[in-house]
Amino acid sequence: MADTEQASSLSIWLKRPTRSRGRAAIARLTSNGRKFAAKLAQVSREREARLFKDFGTADKERLNALLHQLSRALDCAEWDH
């Protein structure tokens, strides 16, 4: 199945992108789309569990805090140089 055919079976357009909205669009998941999203979320949780299986709670909390700090720094960074 082509990517566009698969995408159309997973969602329906409520509002397509327009010149005034730019690339913004509104879509709703179909029943197949909701099943796919649930499966994708489960696979993601399983991968995360495998990735962080050797991390303690404190390690995960520290990593999360550092990633938030990095995200804020990137938001405030001046990228003109």
JOZITA-V190203 format. One record per backbone hydrogen bond with DSSP energy under -0.5 kcal/mol. NH is the residue of the N-H (numbers start at 0). CO is the residue of the C=O. E is the energy in kcal/mol with one decimal. If there is no record, write none. Layout:
# JOZITA-V190203
NH:CO:E + NH:CO:E
This chain:
# JOZITA-V190203
5:1:-2.8 + 6:2:-2.9 + 7:3:-2.1 + 8:4:-1.2 + 9:5:-0.9 + 9:6:-0.8 + 10:6:-1.5 + 11:27:-2.7 + 13:25:-3.0 + 14:25:-2.2 + 21:17:-1.3 + 23:20:-1.6 + 25:14:-2.6 + 27:11:-2.7 + 29:9:-2.3 + 33:29:-2.5 + 34:30:-2.1 + 35:31:-2.6 + 36:32:-2.6 + 37:33:-2.2 + 38:34:-2.3 + 39:35:-2.8 + 40:36:-2.4 + 41:37:-2.2 + 42:38:-2.5 + 43:39:-2.2 + 44:40:-2.4 + 45:41:-2.3 + 46:42:-2.4 + 47:43:-2.6 + 48:44:-2.2 + 49:45:-2.1 + 50:46:-2.7 + 51:47:-2.3 + 52:49:-0.8 + 54:51:-1.8 + 59:55:-2.3 + 60:56:-2.5 + 61:57:-2.5 + 62:58:-2.7 + 63:59:-2.4 + 64:60:-2.3 + 65:61:-2.6 + 66:62:-2.5 + 67:63:-2.2 + 68:64:-2.3 + 69:65:-2.6 + 70:66:-2.4 + 71:67:-2.5 + 72:68:-2.2 + 73:69:-2.5 + 74:70:-2.1 + 75:71:-1.7 + 76:72:-0.9 + 78:76:-0.7
